[in-house]
Amino acid sequence: MIPRNRRGHARPSASIRTPNNPPRQPSDPPPPISPGTPEQTMDETPHYPRDARDVYHAAFLLRQVLVPDLVPIILDHAEYWVCASSAEEKDQTVASRDSPLLYLTSAPIRRTCRSRAAVKKVVFTITSHDQGYCSFPEAGNWTWFTAVRRRPLSSSSSSSAEDASQPSLPNQSELVLTSNTMANHNFETHTIAWPDDESPGQSEGATRDWVRGLATGDQIEVNACARFDGWMNYVRRVRVDVFTSAVA
């Protein structure tokens, strides 16, 4: 039986207790961050799919309701690709005498499909600046970055003497990535995305062929360059994200 007061209203139950502190209102400021609390950065934002298993699971679900041939097309259109990242963060200065300077070598590309590494896109993120001044801007910009596609020497033994005498050489196909903003002494971050179709600002088919030429085991090198006296390339950070398809 519910206890009631003299006016007939139900009394509050003794087991119901109000909190010592009222709930925080949306207008209240957030609590301060303690000195030991790490702040989340862009690099810590989780990427989905997390690995090839996520892609396989999505493909399995789509195949329950769609024609199987449509599944890879849909996944590619959604860019539901596995991402492998390599990054280097250290302040380095590149002058003409040091150019080109190898700043980053990515991890070898891993196979995600059953038969090959189907690379769909490569994204370069570079933080840098030049010497901060330029007396003759009409003479051009002479601090820049290049990407090199390198293929390790084959370790497998050859069955013929001719093949053994001519081992496969590193694939050093090189393209210009970007230049620093001229005469700027502040660090800037440049993001360059190369899909497996075509990218603006390159010769016809250059980036498409470069990306499509990547295979399992290949590594990507990023070089910092400078030319002529007075030109300096200040590099702080480089990151390479390789996106591969797990369903063909």
N, C-alpha and C positions, 0 to 999 in steps of 0.2 A: 504494500500500500504506500502511495506517494505522500509524504508529509506535506501539510499545507499550513499557511499562516492564518491569522484571524479573518482576513478578507477572502480567503479561499484560493489564493494563488499558491502554486507549488513552490516549495522552498528549494534552494539549490542543494544538490547532493553534497555530502561532506567529502566524497571521493573525488570531486571535480575541483582541481586547484588551478588558479591562474598562474602564469609564468611570472617569475620575479621581474623580468625585463619585458617591456612591450615589444611586439614585433617591429622590425625595422621598416620604415615607410619608404616608398620609392623615391621620395624627395630627399631622404637623408643621404649624406655623402658616404661613399664606401669606406670601409675601415682602412687605416694606413697599412702600407706594405712594410713588413719588417725588413731590416737590412739583409737578412739571410735568405729572403724569398727570391728565387730566380724569376726574371721576367721572361715570358714566352716571346720568342722571336719568330720571324717568318720561316726560318729554316726548321723550326720545331712544329710547324703546322703539319698535321698528319696527311699523308697522301693516300688516296684510294684509287685503285686497288693497292693493298699493302704488299701483295706478292702474287705470283701466278695462280695460286690456289683460289684467290678471290675471283680472278678472271674465269677460271674453269667453272666455278660455281655459278657465276652469272650466265655463262654460256649454256650450262646445263639447264637452267631455268628458262632461258629464252627458247631453247630447242623443244621445250614441252608444248609451246604454243605457236611457234613460227617455223617456216621452212628452214632447214639447217643452213642453206647457203646464205641466208640473210643475216645470220648471227655475226660473222666476222665484220660485215659491212656496218651493222649497227654499233658494234663495239668500237670500231675505228672512228665512226662519226662522233661518238661520245668521247673519244680519246681516252677510253678506259684501258690504259696501258700501264705496264709495270715500269717503275722509275728507279734507276740506279744513279746515285749522286756521288760525286767526288769533289772535294773542296780543299783549298789551301788558303790560309790567312797569315800573311807575314808581310811587313813593309819592306819593299825592295825598290831600289832606284836603278833605272836602266839608262845608260848613256850610249852614245854611238859606238864607243869602243867595246861595250858589253853586249851589243845587239847581234843576233837575237838572244834573249835569255829565256831558257825553259823554266816556266813558273809552275806549271801543273801537269802531271801525267795522271790520267784517270785510271781507275781500276779496269781490268780486262772486261770486255763485254761478255755477259753470260748468256747462254742459250735459254730462251723462254719457250719457243716452239719446239716441237719434237725434232724437227730437221735442221733448224737454223736460228740465228738471232735476227728477227724481223724488226729492225730499228725503224721507228716511225718518225721520231723527232729528236733533235738535240738542242738543248737550251743552254746558252752560255750567260753567266752573270759575272760582270767584271766591275770592280770598284777601283778607280784610278784617276789621275789627272796629269797634266803636263807641267812644264816649268813655270807657268803662270804669266808669261809675257811673250810677245812676238814682235820683232821690229819690222818684218816684211811679211804680213799675212798673205799677200798675193803670191808668195813663193810656195804656198802649200802647207799642209799639216804633216809633220814628220814624227809623230808618235802614234803607234798603232799596235794591234794584236793580230796574231794569226792562229789558225787551228790546223793541226797536222794529224792526219790519220795514219797510224803506225801499226803495221802487222809484224808480229814477232817472227823470227826465223823458225822454219818448220823443224820440229825435233824428231819427226818420224823418219825412219830409215827408208831410203829409196830402193826400189827393186832393180833399177837399171843403173849402169855406171854413168850414163849420160846425165840422169837426174841427180845422181850423187855429186857430180862435178859442178852442177849448177843449182845450188840451194836457192830457195825462194828468198828474195830480198825484202827488207822492210818497206811497206807501202807508205811513202811519205807525201801523199797527196796533200797539198797545202793551199788554204784559202785565207784571205784577209777577213777578220771578224769585224773589227770596228776601229775607229780612231778616237783619241781623246778630244774633248771639246777644246778648241784652240785658245791658248792664253787664259787658262783658268787654273787658279791655284787651290781650288776647293775640290775635295774628292767627290766624284759623281759615280753613280751605279748605272751601268749599261746592260740591258738584257737583249740578247740576240737569239732568236728562235729560228732554227733551220728545220722545216718539215721535210718529208720525203717527196714532196712535189716540187714547188718552186718558191724561192724567196726573192723579194724585190731588192734591187741594188746590186745584183750579181749578174755575171754573164749568163746567157741562156743555158739552163740545165746544170749550172755549176754546183750549186748546193744540193740539188736533187740527186745528182750522180754521186756527190761526196757522201751523203747520208745513206743512199742505197748501197754504196760500196762497203759500208761497215759490216763486219762479220764477227762470228764468235771468236773471242780471244783478242780482237783488236783493241788498241788503246788510243785515247785522244790526248794530244799534247796541246797546251796553250802557251804560246811564246809572246813575250813582251818585246817590242822593238822601238828603236829610236835611230834617227839618222841626222848627221851634220852637227857641227859644234853648237852648243847651247841648247839643243833639244834634249829634254829629260822626260822619261816616263816613270812616274811614281805609281807603284802598284801596291794595293793593300789587300785585295781579296779576289779570288777567282773560284767560280763553281761551275761544274758541268753536270747537267742532268740528261741522262740518256733514257728515252722512252721506247720500250719494246713491246710488240704485240705477242700475246701468249696463245692466241687462237688464229689459225690460218685457214 
